[in-house]
Structure formats: C-alpha cells, structure tokens
Amino acid sequence: MKKNPFPILLAVLAVSGGAAYWKYSRRAGTIGKTPAEIGKEVLKDFRAADVSAITLKDAKSEAVVELKDGKWIVPAREAFPAAADSVTALIDEAFGLKIAEVQRAGASQLGTIKLKKPGEGAPETETGTYVDFRDSSGKSIASLTAGKILTSDGSTPGSFSMSPQGPKTQYIKVEGMGDTVLKARDGFNKLETDVKNWLDKSRFIKTTNIKSVTVTGPTPEESWKIRRDTTTSELKLDAPAPGEDFDANKAAGVGSVFSFAQFADVALAADAAKAALDKPVRTAVIESFDDSYTWTVKVGAAQGDDHYLSYTVDAKFPETRTPPPAKEDGKPAETDEEKKKADEEFAKILADKKKKLADAQSVQNRVFLVTKSALEPILKKRTEYLKDKPATAPAAATGASATTPPIEVKPATPAKPPIEVVTPPIAVEPAPAPAAPAPEAQKPEAPAPPAPVPPPPAPPEAPKPETPAPTPLPPAPAAPETPKPEAPAPAPLVPPAPTPLPAPAPEAPPAAPAPAPEAK
C-alpha cells in the first residue's frame, strides 16, 4: 500500500516556512523601519570622554586633532592650539547620532549616496567623509563614513523644493557593519578636512583702547606715529613736519588696528627664510590704555594675498590693591569684611589678567599668515594720513580763465548789427520782388512775353491782362506768398525780406537791367 505523501509535503513546507520566517524576523530586527533599531545610537558604546584624537579625511584633504596635556592641538601646524569648541561639537554630534532608518547597499550603490571611502580611487562626487575617533593609546573607538544629506522630503538641503524641508538625515556607514547602511537623524553639521580651519583663531593679537601706534618702515615716508591723549580723544599725528595737515578720518583704521583681526593660517618653522621677518617691511609698536599692554608686530614678506607676521606682547599689572583713603576722622574707609571682599575680588581680577597675558604669550613669536587688508592701516605711508591739498592745477586753470573771457562768443553778438546793415540795401527789393515770383510763377511768365506784343494794339491789351493776370496768379502764391501779392507796396515787404535777404543781396546788380526795358 502506497504511503500518503501529503504529510511529508506538509512537513517540508512547515520547516521551510519556519526557516524563512526566522530569517525574515532576524533580518527585520536590523533592517527597515522597525522598532528594534529606530531611535537607537548609531555608534554603540561610544564614550565621548575616551576620545583623544580625531582624523577627518575626504577626497581632497585630511585633518587631525589631538588631545595633549589636556589641550587640543593641530599636529600638522606644529602643535598650534586647536579650536576646542569645534572639537567638542564634533564629538557631541557623533555621540548624539540616532538611527532613523536601516538599509542594505551593495558596493555598486554606495556611490549614489556618497558613501565610498576616500582613498579608494572613487570619484569625488561619490566619496564621503571618513571620521575616525581614537583613544589615548591610538586605538580606534569608532569610525564611520558620512555621506549624502537629505531632508525629510528626500531632497538635498538647499535644493529647490515645493514643500517645506523638514529635519535632515544623513547616510552613515559604520565600519564593521558589512553592507548595512544607516540613515541618521540630523547627521553632522560640518565635517572640516582643511587643517587651517581647525586652528584656534582666537589665539591672536587682540588690541583694545589703543593709545598709540608707532610704525617704522625702510624709509621715512613709511614711518610715523599716531596717538591720542585719552580713550575718547581724537587721533593726531605725533611731531608733524611743517605743512603736514593730519586727517583723523583717514586714520580711523589705526585706532582699531588688530582689534578684530584674524590670521588665515600658521606657517611652519621651515618657512622662516621665506617669511623674511629678519628684514620686516614694517615694525609696529602698539600701546594700549588697558594695563599698559604693548604689542610689537613685525610684518614680513608677502605670500599671495597674505603677509607673514609675528608678534610679542607684554603688560604691566599692579600686584597689590590700593585701599581707599581713610575718613576725615582717621578711621579706615573699609570694614574688615569689606576689605577682605575687595582683596579677594582684586586677586581674582589679577589672576584673570595674568591668564589672558599668558595665553597671548603662548603663541608669540609664531609665524602667521594674515590677509593684506587686515594690515592696511600699518602698511600705509605717512602721506596717506594727511589731508588732500587743494589741487594746484586750478591755479593754471585760473590763468586760463583769464584768457577765456575774451574767448566768450557773447561779444560776437554785436555781429547781428552787420546783419541789420544788409537791410538798407533792401531798398532794391523791387527787383527781388519779381525774382521771388519768378521761381514760383515761371509757368505764368510764359504768357508774359506776349505782353509786349499787345502794346501795338492797345484795345486788345486790356482783355489779355485780365485773363492771365487775375485768375492764375492769385491761386499760385495764395499758399506760400499770401503776403507777396500785397508786396507791390514796398513798405510791407521790408520786414519779411530779412530772412531771404542774404540770397538777393548778390542779385542787386541784375536789378539794374529791369528798369532798362522801362526806358524803352
């Protein structure tokens, strides 16, 4: 008897189905938007206090900061102090990364979300930023590659979107998690791989209440001293030479030089020869009203848009407090309690001042690169702080103006009388009068020659002038020469004549033959 295969088939299906469910449930614990991972830390067992070194690397550059003797430094700049606030912010961001989504991505997909590790030959557009956190022994605590940043609607921050962009997320690939890719809430604000941007820019000259600035250059024209008597008084040029008229407005930058300046980078000891600080282009001594702070600044050679620079600083503080004078009755102005409190406050202020000076002196004699625009007040020449002299060129102009009055054409206006002189010859205007109609009525003048023919027969002459003269002549001059038919009277014709007179003036001689036929 044949066995029923159905139970066996059912058992196989049950086993395979159970295996598939177990595999899916195991995968669901780490992949996808499941409660098992959402909201948990991206970097498990990450302790911020254990971090003693950080490396950041992208396709272009690499930066390293280290904790040494309790202070963060930049090894690539010969242990110059690092911006501690920036280091702390980076560690806090890494500690606060939370999982928003879990995905899988193969090697071919990593480039689309910028998760390819730098240094592996991938294009820059596909490469992320590698971050490695290490402890004091150099062992890696956590390392990851930070990739593409998206907003809640899936768009890149800053890109155009019709809907409002919500909280951002960033693709993160943690070392040792295989092909698992995480979407982290918020992500990193900025991962800086340029070394000079990790330098503590506050460790630089910070002048306040400047009393005087004395600049010495290679020539007397590049040397000067500008000072003021009080913190509120106007700047003035010290020991001005005869004829030097100082312009305080032009020197406004001197009164605040280095008050807000920052350096661009820190040079290495190997660049000392290039800096040429042994032959500075300027040496400036800046004195302050505050605790007699004195800064001595040397400006060296130019490097592109920057100049090499180094400085030293010193200050003088009173070491003891001067109590107020005694009262009139000889009793102390302070009680024992007031004196104790005032002494403690003075000691605290003195300690803060000494710390500030020590911080400033800790980087003195280092060589900085500073933008030329920040150094402009001390790079200017002495003459650039003087008032502009009234241009002497106008003096020549005044001489020219003496000649210009005769050049004026206004005296030429009397030339109009000569134009009026032409009007007296207008007495010959009877001749021009026929000349004016001649061009306009050349056609009617064709019948005019027959006019001499009729003189023998006197009676027929009367009808002939009636036929041609009245009818054709008035219409032709009607439009242009309405005044000219009235011209037979010489008196009215004189005023309109001035406009055409220049032309008829030469025709005055031909007017003589006109009376000749009349003699006949």
Buried (B, 14 or more C-beta within 10 A) or exposed (E): EEEEEEEEEEEEEEEEEEEEEEEEEEEBEBBBEBEBBBEEBBBEEBEEEBBBBBBBBBBEEBBBBBBBEEEBBBBBBEEBBBBBEBBEBBBEBBBBBBBBBBBEBEEEEBBBBBBBBBEEEBEEEBBBBBBBBBBEEEEEBBBBBBBBBBBEEEBEEEEEEEEEBEEBBBBBBBEEBEEBBBBBBBBBEEBBBBBBBBBBEEBBBBBEBBBBBBBBBEEEEBBBBBBBEEEEEEBBBEEEEEEBEBBBEBBEBBBEBBEEBBBBBBBBEEBBEBBBBEEBBBBBBBBBBBBEBBBBBBBBBEBEEBBBBBBEBEBEEEEEBEEEEEEEEEEEEBEEEEBEEBBEEBEEEBEEBEEBBEEBEEBBEBBBBBBBEBBEBBBBBBEBBBEEEEEEEEEEEEEEEEEEEEEEEEEEEEEEEEEEEBBEEBEBBBBBBEBBBEEBBEEBEEBEEEBEEBEEEEEEBEEBEEEBBEEEBEEBBEEEBEEBEEBEEEEEBBEBBEEEBEEBEEEBEEBEEEEEEEEE
